[in-house]
Every structure is written in C-alpha cells, then in structure tokens.
C-alpha cells in the first residue's frame, strides 16, 4: 500500500476531489497547509512598507491506495491540479506498512 | 437659549464620543494579534479617565475666566461649579461642557497608536492624567476659549484660525506622540521584523466610525445649527474623500497597488487636515486641501524609517503632519465668503484669495507655538514618568504580547486546540459562602462540553 500526499493550490481542491471520486477513491483527508517552493511566497505593502510573506496558503490532500493504483492516482491528481503556472505544488507517494479501519478492525487492503 | 442649537450640539457631542471607540478599532486592527486588546483598552480607559478629570477640574482649566495672558483658565469652575443653570452663547453651558469633554477625551487617545505594543498599562493611565493636565487643558484654553479678546492667546487674541482643533488636537497629539516614542524607544525587532496589521476589516470599520463621528467634531464646532455648520459638514465629506484618493493614487504610482489601509489612512488624514480649515475654505478649496494633505502624508508615514523613530501606527505622520498642513493651508486657501459666513462675508482671506500674508503668519505662529510647547512638555513628562515608574513592559511581556501578559485575555478564539474547547475552569469569583456556581455544573452551559467530546 501507498500513502499519496499532494500539496496543491487551494482553489484546485474541488477539481482534485472530483477527479479522485471519478477514479473510485473512497476517502481522503484534507488539511490546510502553508509553505513555499520555488515560488518563494509573495509581497504585501502596508503604508508603503513592503513585506515578504514567505508562506503561501496550500491544501494538503492525503489518500491511501493499493500499490497497483499508485501511478494512475498520481497522474489523476497532477492532471486535475495543474495550472502550469508557478506554485502548483507537489505530489509524492510513500510505502505504508499497516492500515486499520477503526470501526471494524479490518487490516491491510481490506481497510482501504 | 436656542433649542435647535442645543439639540445639534448635544447630538454632535455624542457623534464625537463615538470617534474614540472608532479610533480604538482603527488602531486595534493595525497592531499585531497579540496586542489588539491592549490597544482597545488604552482607548476605552482614556475615555473613562478623562471624563472624570474633565468634570473635576479639566473644564475649569480650559474654559473658565482667563488666569492671565491667555495661557490657562482658573479654578472657578472646579467640579463644574456654577455651570448647571448657566448659558454659554445660545446653549446651556452643560451642553458645551459635554461637547468639549469629547475633544479632551480623543486627544490623548490619538497618542496611544504611537506607543502600541510596548507601554505599561499603568504608565499609560498616569501619562494621560499628567499630559491632559499640563498639555491639553492649557492648549485647549489657548485655542478654543473665547472671551471678547480676553480669552486664549492664540484663538481669541492673535486670531489664529483653528475651527475644530487641527492644532490643539491633531498637531498637539502628533507632536506629543513623537516626544513620547523618543523616550520609550523602539519595539523589539523594529524595523527588521514584519509588524503588519492583523485585521484590516477592523481598521476600515474604525475609519468609518471616525468619519461618521467627525461630522459632529467639525460641524458641531460651529456650536450652533447654522450655515457655518453646514459648510463644515460638506467640507468634512469632500476633503476626506479627496485625501483618500490622493493617498491611494500615490500608492498606485509608487508601490503598484492601491490598498485598503491606504484609503483608510488617507481618509483619516483628510479629516485631520480639514479639521482646522472646515469653516475657512469653500468646498472646492477643501478638495485641494484634502488631496494635498493625503498625498503629503502618504509620504510622511515613511519618514520614521529614515529618521529611525518607531511611531508604531504613524500618529506623527498622519495627525502631526496632517494637522500642521491643514492649519497652514488656511493661510493660503481661506476665503472671506466662508470665514465671514455669519457676517455676510467680511472674514479674513488667505494668500490665494487676496488676503496677503497676514493670516498665514498667524497660522504659522499657532502651529509653532503648539508644536513647541507640546513637544517640550511631553518629553519632560515622559522622562519623569519613566524614572518614577518605567514606561515600558519587560521583554518577555512584549514578545508574548500585552493581551495575555498584561490583561490575561486573548482577542480571538480561532482554533479548537488553542481556543475554548480544551482546558478547564480553575477559579471563579464567588460572592459569599456557597453562592458561587461549582465549576463542574456550569461546564455544559458555557460551551466547554462540545470541545471535550
């Protein structure tokens, strides 16, 4: 199993969610996040004083999936989240040892 | 007595009162989140302290028979003695007492923005008491007390025009702010750390309340419901608008963006600048005055970075510079048809309307006298209070924030973890034995239970 984590622009959340649902993903976790990449934040001006704001608001989407679906799911997310402009975010996957569904106690792929 | 005049002055007093809570929000939104309550508290406490002082002796020092030289009033109206059934012009004197009380309240409140984020609350209260007594009450007497040529030296004797307090209030507060920040010093981390406004909607709300209240401030200063009040009213609308436009045009050209903080700051600058001039210039003159003041102050707020004084919320750049600009521009833009509106047009004129340099000279004396006296005396007061009780909070309080360290509160409850959902009541005020509510039984009614699930 894999944990796919995607950091995307907040306004792309609905598109990504819809694309994942269409693919057949049954659940996901969304967190409000902030950070920066090559974009390096943005500037704000208050009474003529310019501030560099390093951290930009982002959304973190986490999805658990079967190994076989990993590459396809990553493609789905990237396609849905892409604007081709700076600050689109990142997607990565890491291996997961164990998953348990709390309600039933099911383990592994059955718990996905 | 005239019931129309009385009604307008009483209504204006209430309008001017609202300006100080408005100022509290204007400033409160501009400080960092950890200090918003302290800023509101300084302003609300100023209302309460000055209102009491005004009744006890402030009104007497400002508005009772001159004690000599037009410098200060006497003690004959201590505790408002003799004013209950007296008349002042066409009003009950008590209506004038109420109206002027609001001016005495807002003037020290204006200074609070300069020392935001770092002044001891107790030291602020002490400062307000001493500063009102030694600086505001005398200057209000100089500028606002008229007694047929035997009143205050600036207004009644030499004839410097200051209709609603551009010098006595705004320049005075701006210069005092400069003296006070020079003594109290910079905030930790200024100017390297970003200290941006934490809530701009509050700033705009406060600016709106100020503008609304300012119609009472300026038009009420006619102390009558007449044509002069109506001119002041229109000028207060249009000069403010022009100044706000002037400020955001400078921003657009210089910084690339027009900002909400800019339009609010420009509006307040326009209000400040038209304050002395609202019954001296015609509405077109008010537009010129406003746009000049707005553009000027958009630059003036940057001077603190060059000169290295930390005036947190730009009291010097907005009120000091704006007040002086308004008072001096009277010398150029005053028109006889407005200054003499109550006498069919034979008042003094400014340089651009054939009045020569006479009025400009008087205006300059007014500005210089108020600025010099306010700066010197405020600096001395600040030095003495700093020696006696210390003006600044300690470093830890400053970095934690004054809301938590000084007032034991926080302004916003935003997250489940830091907010009210967790933790428990550890102590309550109980009145008499057994009368208090045990903490456990009330937990379900004050929202605690939801967070504990």
Contacts between the chains, C-beta under 8 A, distances in Angstrom:
chain1	res1	chain2	res2	distance
A	44	B	196	6.7
A	45	B	251	7.5
A	45	B	255	4.7
A	45	B	256	7.7
A	45	B	257	5.9
A	45	B	259	6.3
A	46	B	196	5.2
A	46	B	197	6.2
A	46	B	259	7.2
A	46	B	261	5.5
A	47	B	261	6.1
A	47	B	262	7.0
A	47	B	265	6.3
A	47	B	298	7.9
A	47	B	301	4.8
A	47	B	302	7.6
A	47	B	314	6.5
A	48	B	251	7.2
A	48	B	254	6.9
A	48	B	255	6.1
A	48	B	298	7.0
A	48	B	299	7.9
A	48	B	301	6.5
A	48	B	302	5.1
A	49	B	302	7.6
A	49	B	305	7.2
A	50	B	255	7.2
A	51	B	194	4.5
A	51	B	196	5.7
A	52	B	194	7.9
